[in-house]
């Protein structure tokens, strides 16, 4: 187990270093990516801020509670952008061109190579901005020390759930010739998760919490941070993670059998 | 002249076939994002208004707010497409070499593609509009209002295409132009009133935007469709000015870019 972990860590070190070299070769793109993320953060935050100039509460939350939620989601987005997002776009291309053959031949699990191969190092620069925003709004709502301690594991839990759901969705690219549309659908999933569960009407809330647990990604952890009696949200996240991971393994095997290796 | 028009017609037909070849992909890529965003806005505003749908938020009751968002949905479908998406790829992969020897220029090919996309989007947005009326989100406005609204939206679509063309041409210098495209759509969504009506924004920001193209890309046409905005000339004038600016810049970039072009893959 430890040996295998070390092996994967060693491989991942190379993924990081090649992605970093590649990103730094195109410096203008690197800077533009940072600008794009910063614009995105502030457009989302300002939109919510403007909204609260005309209403006191949205659902049960005040302005700073909602902004804390948004900041929490921005942090998930930042890690997601940095570590995973490029891989989804590349997967479609690899399936279409048959380049996935090379990944399948590597002595690691194919899910690892497919979804961890490319990183976006510009997120390392924007991550401190996202943390700063989270800390700012966390202070505004007066979080306790133990709340701050819980934030990193809860962020990782939310991120893990988002990624597993996206991995599952991405396997549909094996059946479709063009994967671009699936990636756009994936981005819409993120868009929906960026708003708290209570803004959705009852039926949609149930569908996107139980059937496709998108709304648990951010709402689960933040509800728990605000009110510890809402621990069933976390239990729900753990169950959703386990079930989704099992579905992913099954569906990934099926997808690989469907893969017809365009280049061969 | 007849041969020239025939070239345009054939290019439009080819682009049409390309767009409709992968219909599910087209739906997910072009229609899906706007529909999902509308779904979120509908839920968000339902939650803000709650039971009191008659309360006014900056002059909008719930029904009017929904009408505004349905119109921005239709406007986005019609006027803010992805037609210039392949342009940068053509440059980066050296495919523009073919256009240099074809009797049909690069900009003509992509503009024909844009027109084809617009024709397709007329169909998509008509269905969307029909559904919005069927589900009671909208009452059909008068023919005159529709005519004004659609002509302004088409005009705005040309402006959007000119801007997209600009980001595509940057491929002469940039490895990845999608970043510019996304950056542009973040800025446009935020400043055009696509997310919320501009009445909800601080006044200093709205007055600062008056002579930029942004308010005329969602807010202004939505107000035309709602029968509120009647000062069409202002919108046409501002957009025409910015369209001329971008067309001129595009011309310069093309000329400079062609000097740099290495015809990769030849």
Interface residues (C-beta under 8 A of the other chain):
Chain A: X26 X28 X29 X32 X33 X35 X36 X39 X40 X43 X46 X47 X50 X51 X53 X54 X55 X58 X59 X176 X177 X178 X180 X181 X182 X184 X185 X187 X188 X191 X192 X195 X198 X199 X200 X201 X204
Chain B: X22 X24 X25 X26 X27 X28 X29 X32 X33 X36 X37 X39 X40 X43 X44 X46 X47 X48 X57 X58 X173 X174 X175 X176 X179 X180 X182 X183 X186 X187 X189 X190 X195 X196 X200 X201 X202
